Amino acid sequence: MRFAVLALAALGALCAVPAAAQDGRAADGQAGGNGRTVVQPYIEVGQVLSAELSPGDEVLTFTQVAAGIDANTQGRNSGASVSLRYERNIAYGDDQVDTDTLSGVARGYLAVVPRALTLEAGGLASRTRLDGGGGVSANPLVREDAESQVYSAYAGPTLATNVGRVAVNGFARIGYNRFETENAAFDPAGNAIDVFDDSVTYNGRVTASTRAGDPLPVGLAVTGGVFQEDISNLDQRVRDAFVRADVTVPLTPSLALVGGVGYEDVEISSRDALRDANGDPLVGADGRIVTDSASPRLIAFDVDGLLWDVGVLWRPSSRTSLEARVGERYDSTTYYGNFTYQPNERSALAVIAYDGVSGFGGVLNNALAGLSSDFTAFRNPVTGDFGGLVSGGEGPGLVAGLGSVRSAAFRGRGVRASYQRRLGRLEAAIGAGYDRRTFIAAAGTPLEAADGLTDEVYYVTGALSRQLGERAILNLNAYANWFESAAQGGDVTGYGASAAYNRSLTRRLSARAAVAVDYFDSEFTAEDFAFATALLGLRYDF
């Protein structure tokens, strides 16, 4: 938790840059220019009643005390959004919900050299329920024995400049990711479940390109990049390096054919585990396999050679963009692309299809980097947790669908979409996606059993906010997750919905009433779980 506090607090420092002192223009893909700053610290206190509907009928009451900050600053040379909340639940005679929780998301940038060199950073702290190796996200109300914390942060420079007629763009990022569980995870037979611990990621890319018609009839680009993730479990290493050349051939002013060819070198390796006298791998107190740091590296995946893809690029206006490609990478067929549509300032749609090799941490860092620096985070009105969905001036964003939390590296393919709509006093957002992970592990290691297995997750999360008069607001949240594991008995389904009514009592003091229902159907346990929760509380805004 200490890491997450420092990481998210560092992002908050970006919000302290005075908008009036900024000039120039924000880098591409980042908000800026309107010089607005909003910083809203708050404290909350509430009384919560949680009733177990299935399989038992236990009723718990506890006090919830929280402190947080929501901040957004957008200037010409910098921008940042931060939503950070610390919560303490105080139980009465039962420590099952006597917990501390940190949740939040932050994303920001600072132009070191206006229009050329920018420093970016992002951070995430989120809560999830762990069942059978799958993280059912959207921050449901969970009991201590099933609760886990996810932390992620990244930082690095972004370059956008021109050398004559050649545009030069690039980035370099370093990230850290951690998955914490309160108790070691074991299956019903008493065997430890493989769960991701932490990782460090390195990601860099540089592109030199020319536009079609300036100076040649076609657009040309040369790109080089490298991604590496060092995973603590068995000292796994994922390394993906490539260099490629692309051409853009205009067919009409809004439509072009695109294609590229290049060379890639991809390797995934790990070490073996420490073993006892019988040759069985040793398991630590946290349920994770102990790494033998003296063992040689064992290769799990090694591909080098040609990569290629072809596709279309369609940009009929500045508000609509589509890119779709198909080709070969990782020695097999690949599909990827993106679609964005923002017809006006009130609505926006974004769809991304992806394909890549990484570990659990690489997925988190990439999702964070894809967020806008100008957003509003949606939170569960009962728990106060961040559920992975944001809305903003540049469109919606999604950091959800955690899916499998196996420690093994994988090839991840999927699609995620998000949509937001503002209409008068109504604001709504929805995110949905599908993620498929095929795991890659070295023979002769304890992870070998996971090699070639596939875990899948489908997820939907939505939020709605409606202003009621001048002093009241209604918030609604809902989520659904379907996790399908290759492991026997590992499938998990989770549903939940919540509603809250907030009313201002004075300029700074407000009252809140909220209710929520959460349901979990897990093959990992013999029975399903269902909870109903109610909250009455007060909030003071400084």
N, C-alpha and C positions, 0 to 999 in steps of 0.2 A: 504493500500500500504506500510505503514511503516513496518508492519510485514514481508511482502514479501522481501523488501529490506534487512532487517536484516538477514532473513533466507538464502537467496541466497548468501549474502556477507559472511556469516559464512562458507558456502561451499567453497567459493573462498579462504578462509584462508588455506584450506587443500592443495591447489595448491602451496602454498608458501614453502612447505617442500622440501628442496633441494634433488634432486635425488641422487647426489653424496654422501650424508650422510646416505643413506639407505642401509640396508643389510637384509639378510634373504630371505624369499619368501612370496609372497602375499597369502592370504587365498583363499580357494576354491571358484571358481566362480568369481574371481576378477582379473583384469589385473595387471600386474606388471613384473618387471625384466629387462626392456630394458633401464631404466634410461633416458627417454626423457622428456623434458619439453618445452611446447610452450605456451606463454602468448601473446595475441594479443589484446590490447586495441585499440579503434578506435572512431572517430567521423564522422558523416555524415550530410549533408545538401542537401535537394532536394526540387523541386517544383512539386506539385501534381495537376493533373486535374482529377476530378471525375464527370462523367456524369451519371445522372439517366436516364435509358432507359425505365423503367416501374415502376410505373404507370404514372409518370410525365416526365418532360424533364429538370429538374433543373441541372445546371452545376456549380460546386464549384471549386475554386482554393485555395490552401493553401500551406504554407511552412512547411516542415517536418525537424525537427532538432533532431538528435539522438546521443547518446553516449553509448558505450557498450564494452564488453570484451568477448573474446573467449579464454578459457584456457584449457590446457590438460597437466597433469603431471603424468607419470607412472614410479614408482620406485619399488624396491623389497619389501618395507615395507609400501608403501602408493600409492594411485592413486586417481585422481579426474579429472572430466571434468565439466566445467562451461560455459554456454552460457547465458549471461545476457545483456539486452538491455533496455534503457530508451528512450522513444520517446515523443517529444512535437510537436503537430500539431498547427500551428498558422494560424487562419482563417482570411479572409478579409471581415469584415462587416457581418459575419454570424457565430455565435458561435456553430453551429451544429456540427462542426468537431474540435472545439477548445478544444482539449483533451490532457491529459497526460496518457501514457500507459507504464507499466512495463511488460516485458515478458522474460521468460527464463526458463532454467532447469539446475539443478546441481545435481551431484551424486559423492560421494567420500567415501574413507575409509582410516583409519590410524591404523596400527598394533601396539597396545599397548604392547602386548607380541607376538613376532614373532611366527607364525605358531600356535597360540593359541587364543589370545584375540584381537579382532578388533573392532574399533569404526566406525560405518557407519552413513551416513547422506545423505539426499536428499531434494531438494526443487523445486517447480514449480510455475511459474506465467504465466497465459495464459488468453487470451481474447476469448469471445464467443458471439454469438447472442442468445438472449432469446426470444422465441416465445411459448406461450401457455404451459409453464412448461417444455420445452425441450431446451437443450443447443446444438445448431448446431455448432459444433466445427470446427477445422482447421483454425481458426482465419481469417475469411473473413473481407473485408473492411465493417465496419458497421457504421451506424450513431449513434450519442450519445444516442438517445432515445431507442435504442435496445441493447446497449453495456453492457456487464457484465464482471467482472473479477473473475478469479478462482485462489486461492492461496492454496498451500499445502506444508507441510514440515514434515520431520520425522527425528529422530536420535535415536541411541541406540547401544549397544554392541552385537557382534556376537562371539560365542565360538566354537572352533573346536580343540579338543585335544583327547588324548587317555589315558585310565586308564588300563594298561595291554593290553589285547586283545580287550577291549571294547572301541569303539569310542563314544565320547560324543560330541554332537553338539547342539547348541541352539542359541536363539536370544531373545532380549527384545527391544521393540521399543515404543516410544511415538511420536504421531503425532498431528498436528493441521491443520485444513482445513477451508477455508472461501469462500463463494460465495457472491460477492458484485454486486448489481444492482444500476444503476444511479437513477432510478425512481422505485417506487413501481409498481408491475405488477398487472394489473387488466384485467379481461375479458371484452368483448364488452358490457356486461350487467352491468359493474361497480363493480363486485364482485372481491375481492382480490384473487389472485392466490397463492396457497401454494408454497413457494420457500425456499429452504434450506438456513440457515444462516451460522452457523459455528459449529464445533465439535472438540472434543479431542478424540484421539484413543490410546488404550493401547493394545499391542500385544506381547505375549511371548510364547516360545515353547522350550522344551528340549527333546532330544532323546538320548538314550543309545542303541548301536547296535553292533552286531558281524556280520562278513562276513560269507557267506556260505563256509564251509570247514575249518574254523578257529574260534573256535575249533570244532564246530559241522558240520555235513553234510549240514544243512540248516542255513540260516541267521535268526537271531532273533533281534527284536527291541521293545523297550518300549518308548512311547511318551506321554508327557503331555503338554497341551497348554491351553491358555485362550486368548480371544479377547473381548475387551469392547470398545464401542463407546458411548460417551456422547454427544448428539445432543442438541443444545440450544433450538430449536423449541419444545415447550411444555416439555422441560427437558426430552427428550426421552433417554432411556438407552438400548443398545443392549449388552447382555453378553452371550458369547458362551465358555463354558469350557468343556474339554474332557480329557480322558486318554484312551490309546489303546495299544494293543500288535499286532505286525506284524510278519509274517514268510515269508521267501523267499525260494522257493524250486527250485533248478536248474534242468532244463530238458536237456539242452545242454550248452556248454560254453558261448553261447550268448543269451539264452532264459531261462526265469524262470517264474514260477507261483508265484504270491504274494497274500496275503490275510491278513486281519486284523479284529479284533473285539475289542470293547471297550464300554465305558460308556460316555454319553454326558449329559450336563445340559444347556439348552438354554432358555433364558428369554428375552423378549422385553417388556418394560413398559414405561409409560409416566405420566405426570400430566395433569390436565384439564386446560382450559383457564379461564382467568378473564372474567366475564360476566356482562352485563349491567342489568338494572332493568327488562328488558324483557327476560332475560336469554340468550341473544345473545352474542357470543364471541366478545371481544374487539379486534380491529385491530390497530396496531401502525402506525406511520407515514411512516414506511418503507414497509407497506403492509403486515407485518407478524403478526400472532396472538400473543397476549400478554399472557404469561404463568402465571398461578396462582401458585406461589411457595409454598403456604400453603396447597394446595390440596393434598390428599393422592395419592400414586402411583396406577395406573390402569394397570392391566396386559393385554397385547395384544397377547402375544405368550408365551407358557410355555410347554416345552418338556424336559423330562429327561428319560433316559433309554438306551437300547442297540443301538449301531451303528456297522455296519460291511460293508466290501467291499472285492471284489476279483478282480483279473486282471492279466495282463501279463507285464513282463519287458523284453525288447529286446534291447540288446546292442552289435551289431555285430562288432563295432569298436569304437575307442575313438571319432570318428567324428559323430556317429549316435546313437541316444537314443530314445526309445519309452516306455512310461508307460501309460497304460489305465486301469481304474478301474470302476466297477459298484457295487452298494450296496445300503444301506439304511442309511439315516441320516435326521435329522429334521422331523422324523416320516414319511418319504416318500422316493422314489427312488432317488438316486444320481448318477451322472456320472461326472468323471473328469479325467484329464491326461495331458500329454505333449509330444511333439515330437520335436527334434532338429536334424538338418542335416547340417553339415559344411564340404563339400567334400574337400575344399581347403581354402586358405587364401583370395580368391577373392569373395566367395559367402557363404551365410548362410541363413538357413530357421528355423523359430521357430513357433510352434503352441501350444497354451495352451487352454484347456477346464477347466472351473471353476464352482464352486457351493458353495455359502456361504451366510450367513446373515450379514448385516451391514447397515450403512447409506451411504450417498453420499461420505463422507470423507474417509471412510474405503476403498472404491474403488480406490480413488486417491492415498492414502498411499501405498496400495499394488502394484499399477502400478509403482510408483516411486521406491519402493524397488526391483522391478524386472528388473530395468535398469542396464546395465553395468556401471562401473565407467570409461570406456574408450570409448568415443563416439564423433561423430560430429552431431550437431543438424541442421536439415533442417528448414529454415525460409521462410516465404512468401517474395518474392523479392520486393513487393510494400510496404506492411505494415511493414515488418521486424519482424512480430510476429512469435513465435514458434508454429508450428502446431501439435505437438505431436509425430513426427517421428524422430528417430535418427538412425545412423549407426555406427558401431564400430568394434573393433578388436575381440570382443567376440560375434558378431552377431548383428542383428537389434533389436531395442526396440520401443515400442509403448505406448504412453500415450494419447489416443484419444478416440473418441466416448463417450463424456460426457453423452449423453442421457438425461434421466429425471433428473430434479433438484428439484423434490418434497422433502419436508423435512422428510416425513415418512420413517421409516426403511423398509427394504425390503429383500427378498431372491433374490439374483442375480445369474443368470445362463447364460452362454454364451461361446463363443470361440473367440479368436483373433489370428491372424497370421501376421507375418512380414517376409519380404525377402529382402536381399540386394545383390548387384552384383557389383563388380569392374572389369573393363576390360580396361586395358591401361589407357587412360585419361578420361574414362567414369565411372561414379559412379551413381548407381540408387538404390532406396529403395521404397518399397511399403508395406503398412499395411492395414489390413482389419479385420472386426470383426462383431459379432452379440451379443447384450446384451439384456437380458430379465429380467425385475424387477417386481416381484409380491409384492405389498405393504402390510405391516402389521401394523395395528393401533388399539388402544384400543376403545372399545365401550363406548359411552357417551362423547367422546372428539370431537373437530372439525375435527380431522383427520379421524374419523370413516368412512366417505364417501369414503376414499381411500382404506380401507381395502379390500383386495382381488383383487383390480384392477391391471392390468398389462400394463406396458409401454415397448415398444421395440424400439431398434435402430439398423440399419445396417449402416456401414460406411466403406469408402475406402479413403485412402490418399496416395499420391505418390510424389516422387521427383526425379529429374534427374539433374546431373551436368556433363558438357562436357568441357574439356579444349580445347581451340582453339588457337593453337600456343603457344608461350611463354608468351603472354601478355593479353590474353583474355579468358573469360569463359562464357558459356551459362548455365543458370539455368531455369528449368521448374518445376512447381508445379501444382498439381491438387487434388481435393477432391470431395467427394459426401457423403451426409448424408441423411438417410431416418428415420425420427422419427415418430413412430406410437403410439399415446397416447390413453389411455382408456377414457380420458375426451373428451366430444363432441367438435369438432372443434379444437382439439389440435395437429393434424398431421402437420409435417413440413418437407419439402424437400429442401435441399440446395446443389448447385453445384458451382464449381468455378475452374478457371485455371489461371495461371500467367506465365509470361516468363520475363527473365531479361538478358541483355547483359552487362557484366562488362569488362572494358579495363583499363589496367595500363597505366598511363600517365608518372609517375616517379616511383622510387622505393617504395614510400609510398603513393602516390596519385593515385586514380583511379576514373574513371567516370562510371556512371551506367544509363542505360535506361531500363524501365520496363513497362509492360502492364498487366492488369488483368481484368477478367470478373467474377462477382458473381451474382447468381440467387437464389431467395428464393420463394418457393411456400408454403404459410402457410394458413391453414384453420382458424387460429386464427384471420387473417385480411381478409378484403373483396377483396384485390388486391394482386397480386404478385409483387415482387420487383426485379429489375435487375439493376446492376451498371457496368459501364466500367471505368477503371482508368488507367492513364498513369503517369509515373514519370521520371524526369531527375534529376540526382544528382551527388554529389561528395563525396568521402570517403577518409579519411586520416588515415592511420595506423601508430601508434606510434612505 
